[in-house]
Amino acid sequence: MNELELQLPTLEYKKSAEDFKGEFFENQETVINGSALFDQMEYEQWLIHNTNNQEGNIVNNNWVPATTFFAVRKNDLKIVGMIDIRHNLKNDFLAQYGGHIGFSVRPSERKKGYGTEILKMGIEYAKSLGIRKLMLGCFSDNLPSIKTIVKCGGKLTETKKFSDNQFLKIPDDKERLVNIYRIDL
Ligand SMILES: CC(C)(COP(=O)(O)OP(=O)(O)OC[C@H]1O[C@@H](n2cnc3c(N)ncnc32)[C@H](O)[C@@H]1OP(=O)(O)O)[C@@H](O)C(=O)NCCC(=O)NCCS
């Protein structure tokens, strides 16, 4: 496995970021966890949105400041993953389910240890922001995510129904469970 570093998105990353996003879509994954809506926006528009939000010029009423990074492989500058660190949990969805961090690894680079490396770096960044009780949430059927979170020190504190349809329209018979993990920093 090659070393990664977290990089703030800039215009220079446009082509590689679009390639990164395209790979998820080709893999029938329309949601890119930890991308702060890059999966729904064009790069330039997203860049402005993202920079504003990071600096505290909140873009949506209920958003909290967050820092979103590309995880870039040092030897070839390929974007391997993304991670979004929310600076606080003053948002109902994040406080109940989402937690401080969302992250993902592009399909072709999974199961090589990168997810663990990225989450570890994200946790260090959260610590540098002064976060002391880190919360992480993931669906209880997302084994790759669970294993990655536990490898990074996550302690399961709660499993609850993801039943609040204000956030996602999930039919009752498709109700899913969410695991909540804590890490004391
Ligand atoms: C979760 C995710 C980031 C893990 O990335 P990754 O690079 O594959 O993770 P790692 O290679 O560091 O693997 C971490 C652990 O998970 C295990 N793992 C990874 N993929 C797995 C799979 N499909 N099934 C079972 N275990 C899996 C690995 O074996 C490893 O455990 P081990 O060391 O005990 O063997 C990646 O699967 C992903 O992007 N998923 C979609 C987005 C997502 O679910 N994000 C998390 C929720 S916010």
The ligand as a MOL file (V3000), in Angstrom:
LIG
                    3D

  0  0  0     0  0            999 V3000
M  V30 BEGIN CTAB
M  V30 COUNTS 48 50 0 0 0
M  V30 BEGIN ATOM
M  V30 1 C -15.9530 1.6170 4.0060 0
M  V30 2 C -14.8000 1.8070 3.0270 0
M  V30 3 C -14.3300 3.2730 3.0920 0
M  V30 4 C -13.6500 0.8910 3.4700 0
M  V30 5 O -12.5290 1.1840 2.6370 0
M  V30 6 P -11.3730 0.1440 2.3600 0
M  V30 7 O -10.2610 0.8740 1.7160 0
M  V30 8 O -11.9150 -1.0530 1.6660 0
M  V30 9 O -10.9820 -0.2580 3.8690 0
M  V30 10 P -9.6910 -1.1030 4.3340 0
M  V30 11 O -9.0250 -1.7240 3.1620 0
M  V30 12 O -8.8730 -0.2290 5.2190 0
M  V30 13 O -10.3740 -2.2520 5.1690 0
M  V30 14 C -10.7340 -2.0740 6.5240 0
M  V30 15 C -11.3120 -3.3900 7.0550 0
M  V30 16 O -12.5620 -3.6470 6.3930 0
M  V30 17 C -12.5210 -4.9200 5.7850 0
M  V30 18 N -13.3000 -4.8530 4.5680 0
M  V30 19 C -13.1750 -3.9630 3.5440 0
M  V30 20 N -14.0750 -4.2400 2.5980 0
M  V30 21 C -14.7690 -5.3070 3.0360 0
M  V30 22 C -15.8370 -6.0710 2.4970 0
M  V30 23 N -16.3770 -5.7550 1.2960 0
M  V30 24 N -16.3350 -7.0930 3.2280 0
M  V30 25 C -15.8070 -7.3960 4.4360 0
M  V30 26 N -14.7930 -6.7190 4.9980 0
M  V30 27 C -14.2870 -5.6940 4.2990 0
M  V30 28 C -11.0760 -5.1630 5.4920 0
M  V30 29 O -10.8130 -6.5370 5.3260 0
M  V30 30 C -10.4290 -4.5760 6.7300 0
M  V30 31 O -10.5450 -5.4420 7.8340 0
M  V30 32 P -9.3310 -6.4350 8.2530 0
M  V30 33 O -8.1290 -5.5720 8.4210 0
M  V30 34 O -9.8380 -7.0350 9.5080 0
M  V30 35 O -9.1850 -7.4000 7.1320 0
M  V30 36 C -15.2130 1.4370 1.5710 0
M  V30 37 O -15.7520 0.1480 1.5600 0
M  V30 38 C -16.2120 2.3980 0.9510 0
M  V30 39 O -15.8530 3.4300 0.3910 0
M  V30 40 N -17.5160 2.0700 1.0610 0
M  V30 41 C -18.5920 2.9370 0.5380 0
M  V30 42 C -18.7380 4.1960 1.3790 0
M  V30 43 C -18.9870 3.9040 2.8520 0
M  V30 44 O -19.6840 2.9540 3.2130 0
M  V30 45 N -18.3990 4.7470 3.7130 0
M  V30 46 C -18.4990 4.5950 5.1630 0
M  V30 47 C -19.7410 5.1450 5.7310 0
M  V30 48 S -19.6290 6.9030 5.9770 0
M  V30 END ATOM
M  V30 BEGIN BOND
M  V30 1 1 1 2
M  V30 2 1 2 3
M  V30 3 1 2 4
M  V30 4 1 2 36
M  V30 5 1 4 5
M  V30 6 1 5 6
M  V30 7 2 6 7
M  V30 8 1 6 8
M  V30 9 1 6 9
M  V30 10 1 9 10
M  V30 11 2 10 11
M  V30 12 1 10 12
M  V30 13 1 10 13
M  V30 14 1 13 14
M  V30 15 1 14 15
M  V30 16 1 15 16
M  V30 17 1 15 30
M  V30 18 1 16 17
M  V30 19 1 17 18
M  V30 20 1 17 28
M  V30 21 1 18 19
M  V30 22 1 18 27
M  V30 23 2 19 20
M  V30 24 1 20 21
M  V30 25 1 21 22
M  V30 26 2 21 27
M  V30 27 1 22 23
M  V30 28 2 22 24
M  V30 29 1 24 25
M  V30 30 2 25 26
M  V30 31 1 26 27
M  V30 32 1 28 29
M  V30 33 1 28 30
M  V30 34 1 30 31
M  V30 35 1 31 32
M  V30 36 2 32 33
M  V30 37 1 32 34
M  V30 38 1 32 35
M  V30 39 1 36 37
M  V30 40 1 36 38
M  V30 41 2 38 39
M  V30 42 1 38 40
M  V30 43 1 40 41
M  V30 44 1 41 42
M  V30 45 1 42 43
M  V30 46 2 43 44
M  V30 47 1 43 45
M  V30 48 1 45 46
M  V30 49 1 46 47
M  V30 50 1 47 48
M  V30 END BOND
M  V30 END CTAB
M  END
